[in-house]
């Protein structure tokens, strides 16, 4: 009987701790990572698996030219998404997006993804 109660207590503790241990991850991007998008492109988004407190998105294009309008931020319509507007007249070529977030669990995270414009 004691072993069953102890086992149930340990199992309950592990299940309760699982969501707290999960880190926020990049779920999807627009345009999609590694994709080739058509012009014109007005904005870039990065959506995460959990809500975020804040973050930035910076986009650079051919010649490492900054093409984002500012550093973006959390989308007020969806608290798990970052959005940044892009300057007009983007050239065909490769683009790199660098993101930073502070997740609701307090962890700071960074990452990058790339896409092409044709």
LOFIKE-684344 format. One record per atom (N, C-alpha, C): residue number from 1; residue in three letters; x, y, z. Coordinates in steps of 0.05 Angstrom, whole numbers, plus 32768, in hexadecimal, padded with zeros to 4 digits. Layout:
BEGIN
{rec NUM "ala" {X Y Z}}
...
***
This chain:
BEGIN
{rec 1 "unk" {8011 7FE8 8000}}
{rec 1 "unk" {8000 8000 8000}}
{rec 1 "unk" {8011 8019 8000}}
{rec 2 "unk" {8026 801A 8012}}
{rec 2 "unk" {8038 8031 8013}}
{rec 2 "unk" {8046 8036 7FF8}}
{rec 3 "unk" {804E 8020 7FEB}}
{rec 3 "unk" {805C 8023 7FD1}}
{rec 3 "unk" {8049 802F 7FBC}}
{rec 4 "unk" {8030 8026 7FBC}}
{rec 4 "unk" {801D 8031 7FA9}}
{rec 4 "unk" {8018 804F 7FAD}}
{rec 5 "unk" {8016 8057 7FC6}}
{rec 5 "unk" {8012 8074 7FCC}}
{rec 5 "unk" {802B 8084 7FC5}}
{rec 6 "unk" {8042 807A 7FCB}}
{rec 6 "unk" {805B 8087 7FC4}}
{rec 6 "unk" {805E 8089 7FA6}}
{rec 7 "unk" {8058 8074 7F98}}
{rec 7 "unk" {8059 8074 7F7B}}
{rec 7 "unk" {8046 8088 7F6E}}
{rec 8 "unk" {802E 8089 7F79}}
{rec 8 "unk" {801A 809C 7F6F}}
{rec 8 "unk" {8023 80B9 7F74}}
{rec 9 "unk" {802F 80BE 7F8C}}
{rec 9 "unk" {8038 80D8 7F93}}
{rec 9 "unk" {804F 80E1 7F80}}
{rec 10 "unk" {8062 80CF 7F7B}}
{rec 10 "unk" {8078 80D6 7F69}}
{rec 10 "unk" {806E 80DB 7F4D}}
{rec 11 "unk" {805C 80CA 7F43}}
{rec 11 "unk" {8051 80CE 7F28}}
{rec 11 "unk" {8042 80E9 7F26}}
{rec 12 "unk" {8033 80F0 7F3A}}
{rec 12 "unk" {8024 8109 7F3A}}
{rec 12 "unk" {8038 8121 7F39}}
{rec 13 "unk" {804D 811F 7F48}}
{rec 13 "unk" {8061 8135 7F49}}
{rec 13 "unk" {806F 8138 7F2E}}
{rec 14 "unk" {8075 8122 7F21}}
{rec 14 "unk" {8082 8123 7F06}}
{rec 14 "unk" {806F 812F 7EF2}}
{rec 15 "unk" {8056 8128 7EF2}}
{rec 15 "unk" {8042 8133 7EDF}}
{rec 15 "unk" {803F 8150 7EE4}}
{rec 16 "unk" {803D 8159 7EFC}}
{rec 16 "unk" {803A 8175 7F03}}
{rec 16 "unk" {8052 8186 7EFB}}
{rec 17 "unk" {806A 817A 7EFC}}
{rec 17 "unk" {8082 8189 7EF5}}
{rec 17 "unk" {8087 818A 7ED7}}
{rec 18 "unk" {807B 8179 7EC8}}
{rec 18 "unk" {8081 8177 7EAB}}
{rec 18 "unk" {807B 8192 7E9C}}
{rec 19 "unk" {8063 819E 7EA0}}
{rec 19 "unk" {805E 81B7 7E91}}
{rec 19 "unk" {8071 81CE 7E9A}}
{rec 20 "unk" {8079 81CE 7EB2}}
{rec 20 "unk" {808B 81E4 7EBB}}
{rec 20 "unk" {80A7 81E0 7EAF}}
{rec 21 "unk" {80AF 81C7 7EA9}}
{rec 21 "unk" {80C9 81C2 7E9E}}
{rec 21 "unk" {80CA 81C7 7E80}}
{rec 22 "unk" {80B3 81C8 7E73}}
{rec 22 "unk" {80B3 81CB 7E56}}
{rec 22 "unk" {80BB 81E8 7E4E}}
{rec 23 "unk" {80CE 81EA 7E3B}}
{rec 23 "unk" {80D6 8204 7E32}}
{rec 23 "unk" {80C6 820C 7E19}}
{rec 24 "unk" {80C4 8226 7E16}}
{rec 24 "unk" {80B7 8231 7DFF}}
{rec 24 "unk" {80C8 822C 7DE6}}
{rec 25 "unk" {80BC 8222 7DD1}}
{rec 25 "unk" {80CA 821C 7DB8}}
{rec 25 "unk" {80BD 822B 7DA1}}
{rec 26 "unk" {80CD 822F 7D8C}}
{rec 26 "unk" {80C3 823B 7D74}}
{rec 26 "unk" {80B1 8226 7D66}}
{rec 27 "unk" {8098 822E 7D61}}
{rec 27 "unk" {8084 821C 7D56}}
{rec 27 "unk" {8082 821F 7D37}}
{rec 28 "unk" {8080 8238 7D2E}}
{rec 28 "unk" {807D 823D 7D11}}
{rec 28 "unk" {8086 8259 7D0B}}
{rec 29 "unk" {808B 825E 7CF1}}
{rec 29 "unk" {8094 8278 7CE8}}
{rec 29 "unk" {8085 827F 7CCF}}
{rec 30 "unk" {8083 8299 7CC9}}
{rec 30 "unk" {8078 82A3 7CB0}}
{rec 30 "unk" {808B 82B8 7CA6}}
{rec 31 "unk" {8098 82B3 7C8F}}
{rec 31 "unk" {8097 829B 7C7F}}
{rec 31 "unk" {80A3 8284 7C8D}}
{rec 32 "unk" {809D 826C 7C84}}
{rec 32 "unk" {80A7 8253 7C90}}
{rec 32 "unk" {80C5 8252 7C8F}}
{rec 33 "unk" {80D1 8246 7CA4}}
{rec 33 "unk" {80EE 8242 7CA4}}
{rec 33 "unk" {80F7 8233 7C8B}}
{rec 34 "unk" {810B 823E 7C7E}}
{rec 34 "unk" {8117 8231 7C66}}
{rec 34 "unk" {8107 8234 7C4D}}
{rec 35 "unk" {80F0 8242 7C4E}}
{rec 35 "unk" {80DF 8244 7C36}}
{rec 35 "unk" {80E8 825A 7C23}}
{rec 36 "unk" {80DC 825A 7C0C}}
{rec 36 "unk" {80DF 826F 7BF9}}
{rec 36 "unk" {80C4 827D 7BF6}}
{rec 37 "unk" {80C4 8297 7BFD}}
{rec 37 "unk" {80AB 82A7 7BFD}}
{rec 37 "unk" {80AB 82B9 7BE5}}
{rec 38 "unk" {8093 82C1 7BDD}}
{rec 38 "unk" {8090 82D4 7BC7}}
{rec 38 "unk" {8090 82F0 7BD3}}
{rec 39 "unk" {8098 8303 7BC3}}
{rec 39 "unk" {8097 831F 7BCB}}
{rec 39 "unk" {807B 832A 7BC3}}
{rec 40 "unk" {8070 833E 7BCE}}
{rec 40 "unk" {807A 834D 7BE5}}
{rec 40 "unk" {8073 833E 7C00}}
{rec 41 "unk" {8083 8343 7C13}}
{rec 41 "unk" {8080 8337 7C2E}}
{rec 41 "unk" {807F 834E 7C42}}
{rec 42 "unk" {8069 8350 7C51}}
{rec 42 "unk" {8065 8367 7C62}}
{rec 42 "unk" {806F 8363 7C7F}}
{rec 43 "unk" {8070 834A 7C88}}
{rec 43 "unk" {8079 8345 7CA4}}
{rec 43 "unk" {8084 8329 7CA6}}
{rec 44 "unk" {8091 8324 7CBD}}
{rec 44 "unk" {809B 830A 7CC4}}
{rec 44 "unk" {8090 8304 7CE0}}
{rec 45 "unk" {8088 82EB 7CE5}}
{rec 45 "unk" {807F 82E2 7CFF}}
{rec 45 "unk" {808D 82C9 7D08}}
{rec 46 "unk" {808F 82C6 7D22}}
{rec 46 "unk" {8099 82AE 7D2F}}
{rec 46 "unk" {8085 82A7 7D46}}
{rec 47 "unk" {807A 828F 7D44}}
{rec 47 "unk" {8067 8286 7D58}}
{rec 47 "unk" {8073 8271 7D6A}}
{rec 48 "unk" {806F 8272 7D84}}
{rec 48 "unk" {807B 8261 7D97}}
{rec 48 "unk" {8066 824E 7DA4}}
{rec 49 "unk" {8070 823A 7DB1}}
{rec 49 "unk" {805E 8225 7DBD}}
{rec 49 "unk" {8050 822F 7DD6}}
{rec 50 "unk" {8059 8245 7DE2}}
{rec 50 "unk" {804D 8250 7DFA}}
{rec 50 "unk" {804C 826E 7DF9}}
{rec 51 "unk" {803C 827B 7E09}}
{rec 51 "unk" {803C 8299 7E09}}
{rec 51 "unk" {8058 82A3 7E11}}
{rec 52 "unk" {805F 82BB 7E07}}
{rec 52 "unk" {8079 82C7 7E0D}}
{rec 52 "unk" {8074 82E2 7E1B}}
{rec 53 "unk" {8087 82EB 7E2B}}
{rec 53 "unk" {8085 8305 7E38}}
{rec 53 "unk" {808B 831B 7E25}}
{rec 54 "unk" {80A1 8318 7E16}}
{rec 54 "unk" {80AA 832C 7E03}}
{rec 54 "unk" {80BE 831F 7DF0}}
{rec 55 "unk" {80C6 832E 7DDB}}
{rec 55 "unk" {80D9 8323 7DC9}}
{rec 55 "unk" {80DE 8337 7DB2}}
{rec 56 "unk" {80F2 832F 7DA1}}
{rec 56 "unk" {80F8 833F 7D89}}
{rec 56 "unk" {80FC 832D 7D71}}
{rec 57 "unk" {80F8 8339 7D5A}}
{rec 57 "unk" {80FE 832C 7D40}}
{rec 57 "unk" {810D 8340 7D2F}}
{rec 58 "unk" {8124 8338 7D25}}
{rec 58 "unk" {8134 834A 7D14}}
{rec 58 "unk" {813A 833A 7CFA}}
{rec 59 "unk" {8135 8347 7CE3}}
{rec 59 "unk" {8138 833A 7CCA}}
{rec 59 "unk" {814E 8348 7CBA}}
{rec 60 "unk" {8161 8338 7CB0}}
{rec 60 "unk" {8176 8343 7C9E}}
{rec 60 "unk" {8174 8335 7C83}}
{rec 61 "unk" {817B 8343 7C6E}}
{rec 61 "unk" {8179 8338 7C53}}
{rec 61 "unk" {8194 8337 7C45}}
{rec 62 "unk" {8193 8337 7C2A}}
{rec 62 "unk" {81AC 8336 7C1B}}
{rec 62 "unk" {81BE 834C 7C23}}
{rec 63 "unk" {81D8 8346 7C26}}
{rec 63 "unk" {81EC 835A 7C2E}}
{rec 63 "unk" {81EA 8360 7C4C}}
{rec 64 "unk" {81DB 834F 7C5B}}
{rec 64 "unk" {81D8 8354 7C78}}
{rec 64 "unk" {81CA 836E 7C7E}}
{rec 65 "unk" {81BA 8378 7C6C}}
{rec 65 "unk" {81AB 8390 7C70}}
{rec 65 "unk" {8192 838B 7C81}}
{rec 66 "unk" {818E 839C 7C95}}
{rec 66 "unk" {8177 8399 7CA6}}
{rec 66 "unk" {815E 83A1 7C96}}
{rec 67 "unk" {814A 838F 7C95}}
{rec 67 "unk" {8132 8395 7C86}}
{rec 67 "unk" {8119 8396 7C98}}
{rec 68 "unk" {811C 8390 7CB1}}
{rec 68 "unk" {8105 8391 7CC4}}
{rec 68 "unk" {8101 83AE 7CCC}}
{rec 69 "unk" {80E8 83B5 7CD2}}
{rec 69 "unk" {80E1 83D0 7CDC}}
{rec 69 "unk" {80E3 83CE 7CFA}}
{rec 70 "unk" {80F9 83D6 7D06}}
{rec 70 "unk" {80FD 83D4 7D22}}
{rec 70 "unk" {8103 83B7 7D2A}}
{rec 71 "unk" {80FD 83B0 7D43}}
{rec 71 "unk" {8104 8395 7D4D}}
{rec 71 "unk" {80EB 8385 7D53}}
{rec 72 "unk" {80D3 838E 7D4A}}
{rec 72 "unk" {80BB 837F 7D4E}}
{rec 72 "unk" {80B4 837B 7D6B}}
{rec 73 "unk" {80A3 8368 7D71}}
{rec 73 "unk" {809B 8362 7D8C}}
{rec 73 "unk" {8085 834E 7D8D}}
{rec 74 "unk" {807A 834A 7DA5}}
{rec 74 "unk" {8065 8337 7DA9}}
{rec 74 "unk" {804B 8341 7D9A}}
{rec 75 "unk" {803F 832F 7D8C}}
{rec 75 "unk" {8026 8335 7D7E}}
{rec 75 "unk" {800F 8339 7D92}}
{rec 76 "unk" {8002 8350 7D93}}
{rec 76 "unk" {7FED 8354 7DA7}}
{rec 76 "unk" {7FD5 8342 7DA3}}
{rec 77 "unk" {7FD2 8337 7D8B}}
{rec 77 "unk" {7FBC 8325 7D85}}
{rec 77 "unk" {7FC1 8308 7D8D}}
{rec 78 "unk" {7FDB 8301 7D91}}
{rec 78 "unk" {7FE2 82E6 7D98}}
{rec 78 "unk" {7FFC 82E7 7DA9}}
{rec 79 "unk" {7FFA 82E2 7DC3}}
{rec 79 "unk" {8010 82E6 7DD5}}
{rec 79 "unk" {8026 82D1 7DD2}}
{rec 80 "unk" {8023 82BE 7DC1}}
{rec 80 "unk" {8039 82AA 7DBB}}
{rec 80 "unk" {8047 82B0 7DA1}}
{rec 81 "unk" {8042 82C8 7D95}}
{rec 81 "unk" {804D 82CE 7D7B}}
{rec 81 "unk" {805C 82E9 7D7B}}
{rec 82 "unk" {8073 82EA 7D6D}}
{rec 82 "unk" {8081 8302 7D68}}
{rec 82 "unk" {807B 830B 7D4B}}
{rec 83 "unk" {807B 8325 7D46}}
{rec 83 "unk" {8076 832F 7D2B}}
{rec 83 "unk" {8087 8348 7D27}}
{rec 84 "unk" {8092 834B 7D0F}}
{rec 84 "unk" {80A0 8363 7D07}}
{rec 84 "unk" {8099 836A 7CEA}}
{rec 85 "unk" {8095 8384 7CE5}}
{rec 85 "unk" {8090 838D 7CCA}}
{rec 85 "unk" {80AA 838F 7CBB}}
{rec 86 "unk" {80A7 838E 7CA0}}
{rec 86 "unk" {80BF 838F 7C8F}}
{rec 86 "unk" {80BE 83A8 7C7E}}
{rec 87 "unk" {80D5 83B2 7C76}}
{rec 87 "unk" {80D7 83C9 7C64}}
{rec 87 "unk" {80CD 83C1 7C49}}
{rec 88 "unk" {80C5 83D4 7C39}}
{rec 88 "unk" {80BB 83CE 7C1E}}
{rec 88 "unk" {80D2 83C9 7C0A}}
{rec 89 "unk" {80CB 83BD 7BF4}}
{rec 89 "unk" {80DE 83BA 7BDE}}
{rec 89 "unk" {80F4 83A6 7BE4}}
{rec 90 "unk" {80EE 8390 7BF1}}
{rec 90 "unk" {8103 837C 7BF7}}
{rec 90 "unk" {810C 836E 7BDE}}
{rec 91 "unk" {8126 836A 7BDD}}
{rec 91 "unk" {8133 835C 7BC6}}
{rec 91 "unk" {8131 833E 7BC9}}
{rec 92 "unk" {8132 8331 7BB2}}
{rec 92 "unk" {8134 8314 7BB3}}
{rec 92 "unk" {814E 830C 7BC0}}
{rec 93 "unk" {814D 82F5 7BCF}}
{rec 93 "unk" {8165 82EC 7BDC}}
{rec 93 "unk" {815F 82DE 7BF6}}
{rec 94 "unk" {8174 82D9 7C06}}
{rec 94 "unk" {8172 82CB 7C1F}}
{rec 94 "unk" {816F 82DF 7C36}}
{rec 95 "unk" {815E 82D8 7C49}}
{rec 95 "unk" {8158 82E8 7C60}}
{rec 95 "unk" {815C 82D8 7C7A}}
{rec 96 "unk" {8166 82E6 7C8F}}
{rec 96 "unk" {816A 82D9 7CA8}}
{rec 96 "unk" {815A 82E8 7CBE}}
{rec 97 "unk" {814C 82D8 7CCE}}
{rec 97 "unk" {813C 82E4 7CE4}}
{rec 97 "unk" {8148 82DB 7CFE}}
{rec 98 "unk" {814E 82EE 7D0F}}
{rec 98 "unk" {8158 82E8 7D2A}}
{rec 98 "unk" {8143 82EF 7D3E}}
{rec 99 "unk" {813B 82DC 7D50}}
{rec 99 "unk" {8127 82E2 7D64}}
{rec 99 "unk" {8132 82DF 7D80}}
{rec 100 "unk" {8127 82EF 7D92}}
{rec 100 "unk" {812D 82EC 7DAE}}
{rec 100 "unk" {8113 82ED 7DBD}}
{rec 101 "unk" {8110 82DD 7DD2}}
{rec 101 "unk" {80F8 82DE 7DE2}}
{rec 101 "unk" {80FF 82DB 7E00}}
{rec 102 "unk" {80ED 82E5 7E10}}
{rec 102 "unk" {80EC 82DE 7E2C}}
{rec 102 "unk" {80D2 82CF 7E30}}
{rec 103 "unk" {80D4 82B6 7E36}}
{rec 103 "unk" {80BD 82A5 7E3A}}
{rec 103 "unk" {80AF 82AB 7E54}}
{rec 104 "unk" {8097 82A2 7E57}}
{rec 104 "unk" {8088 82A7 7E70}}
{rec 104 "unk" {8095 829A 7E88}}
{rec 105 "unk" {80A5 8285 7E83}}
{rec 105 "unk" {80B3 8278 7E99}}
{rec 105 "unk" {80CD 8287 7EA1}}
{rec 106 "unk" {80D2 829E 7E93}}
{rec 106 "unk" {80E9 82AE 7E99}}
{rec 106 "unk" {8102 82A8 7E89}}
{rec 107 "unk" {8103 8293 7E7A}}
{rec 107 "unk" {811A 828C 7E6A}}
{rec 107 "unk" {811D 829E 7E52}}
{rec 108 "unk" {8135 82A8 7E4D}}
{rec 108 "unk" {813C 82B7 7E35}}
{rec 108 "unk" {8145 82A3 7E20}}
{rec 109 "unk" {813C 82A6 7E08}}
{rec 109 "unk" {8143 8294 7DF2}}
{rec 109 "unk" {8148 82A4 7DD9}}
{rec 110 "unk" {8159 8299 7DC7}}
{rec 110 "unk" {815F 82A5 7DAE}}
{rec 110 "unk" {8160 8290 7D98}}
{rec 111 "unk" {815D 8298 7D80}}
{rec 111 "unk" {815F 8286 7D69}}
{rec 111 "unk" {815E 8294 7D4F}}
{rec 112 "unk" {8161 8286 7D3A}}
{rec 112 "unk" {8160 8291 7D1F}}
{rec 112 "unk" {8151 827E 7D0C}}
{rec 113 "unk" {8147 8289 7CF6}}
{rec 113 "unk" {813E 8279 7CE0}}
{rec 113 "unk" {8142 8289 7CC7}}
{rec 114 "unk" {8141 827B 7CB0}}
{rec 114 "unk" {8147 8288 7C97}}
{rec 114 "unk" {8130 8282 7C83}}
{rec 115 "unk" {812E 8294 7C6F}}
{rec 115 "unk" {811B 828F 7C59}}
{rec 115 "unk" {8126 829E 7C41}}
{rec 116 "unk" {811B 8299 7C2A}}
{rec 116 "unk" {8123 82A6 7C11}}
{rec 116 "unk" {810B 82B6 7C06}}
{rec 117 "unk" {8111 82CB 7BF8}}
{rec 117 "unk" {80FE 82DA 7BE8}}
{rec 117 "unk" {8105 82D7 7BCB}}
{rec 118 "unk" {80F1 82D2 7BBA}}
{rec 118 "unk" {80F6 82D1 7B9D}}
{rec 118 "unk" {80EB 82E8 7B8F}}
***
